[in-house]
Amino acid sequence: MTRDPSTDRLDRAFLALGDPVRRTIVARLSRGPATVNELAAPFEISLQAVSKHIGVLEAAGLVTRTRDAQRRPVHLNPGALEELTAWIDRYRLIHEQRFRSLDALLEAPTTPHDDPKDRS
């Protein structure tokens, strides 16, 4: 059985986002590109550890690194986040439709049922 490549990308992305340090890095990059030193500033971990976290995010397709003279800024890949959002939205919409159906059922006027005691 072959796996869908988009499933592999989603698996890698969700796994990468399962770590709070990596989520913080993604949140920071949502404001614009940053160097490893800038990304490491809020953490009490080594630059090497932050680089490894960035490597996981990069392997998941969530970030990219570019060369800018002497700097290697890290950029957020919005396309990867859009893919995650689309996947989540698909299931969110299914559940919203179910809840709307349930709401409609619960709000519908009820008809009185025959009470067996009234038959005597």
C-alpha positions in Angstrom: 0.0 0.0 0.0 1.5 3.3 -1.0 1.1 6.4 1.1 -0.2 9.7 -0.2 2.7 12.2 -0.2 0.4 14.8 1.2 -0.3 12.5 4.2 3.5 12.2 4.8 3.8 16.0 4.7 1.0 16.4 7.1 2.5 13.8 9.5 5.9 15.6 9.4 4.3 19.0 9.9 2.1 17.9 12.9 5.0 16.1 14.4 7.2 19.2 14.1 4.5 21.4 15.7 4.1 19.0 18.6 7.1 20.6 20.3 6.6 23.9 22.2 10.0 25.3 21.1 9.2 24.7 17.5 5.7 26.2 17.9 7.3 29.3 19.4 9.8 29.5 16.5 6.9 29.3 14.0 5.0 32.0 16.0 8.1 34.3 15.9 8.6 33.7 12.1 5.0 34.7 11.5 6.2 38.2 12.2 9.0 37.9 9.6 12.3 36.2 8.9 14.9 35.8 11.6 18.4 34.4 12.1 19.1 31.4 14.3 20.6 33.8 17.0 17.3 35.9 17.0 15.2 32.7 17.2 17.4 31.3 20.0 17.1 34.5 22.2 14.0 33.5 24.2 15.2 30.0 25.0 17.7 28.7 27.5 19.0 26.1 25.1 22.1 26.1 22.9 22.3 27.5 19.4 22.9 23.9 18.2 19.6 22.8 19.8 17.7 25.6 18.1 19.4 24.7 14.8 18.2 21.2 15.2 14.6 22.4 15.9 14.8 24.6 12.8 16.1 21.5 10.9 13.0 19.6 11.9 10.7 22.5 10.8 12.6 22.6 7.6 12.3 18.9 6.9 8.6 19.3 7.5 8.4 22.0 4.9 7.3 24.6 7.5 10.3 26.9 7.1 13.1 27.6 4.7 16.6 29.1 5.0 18.1 31.5 2.5 21.5 33.1 2.2 21.6 36.9 2.5 25.3 38.0 2.4 26.7 36.7 5.7 23.3 35.9 7.2 21.1 32.8 6.7 17.6 34.0 7.7 14.9 31.5 8.4 11.5 32.1 6.7 8.1 30.7 7.4 6.5 28.8 4.5 2.9 30.0 4.4 2.0 27.3 1.9 2.7 24.6 4.4 0.5 26.3 7.0 -2.3 26.7 4.5 -2.2 22.9 3.8 -2.5 22.2 7.5 -5.3 24.7 7.9 -7.2 23.2 4.9 -6.9 19.7 6.4 -8.1 20.9 9.8 -10.9 23.0 8.2 -12.2 19.9 6.3 -12.9 18.1 9.5 -14.0 21.1 11.4 -16.7 21.8 8.8 -17.9 18.2 9.0 -18.4 18.5 12.7 -20.0 22.0 12.4 -22.5 20.6 10.0 -23.3 17.8 12.4 -23.8 20.3 15.3 -26.0 22.5 13.1 -28.2 19.4 12.3 -28.4 18.6 16.0 -29.2 22.2 16.8 -32.0 22.2 14.3 -33.4 19.0 15.6 -33.3 20.2 19.2 -34.9 23.5 18.3 -37.7 22.0 16.2 -41.2 22.1 17.8 -42.1 18.9 19.5 -45.5 17.2 19.0 -47.2 15.8 22.0 -47.0 12.1 22.3 -49.9 9.9 23.3 -49.6 9.2 27.0 -50.6 5.6 27.7 -52.3 6.7 30.9 -54.8 8.7 28.9 -56.1 5.6 27.2 -57.9 4.1 30.2 
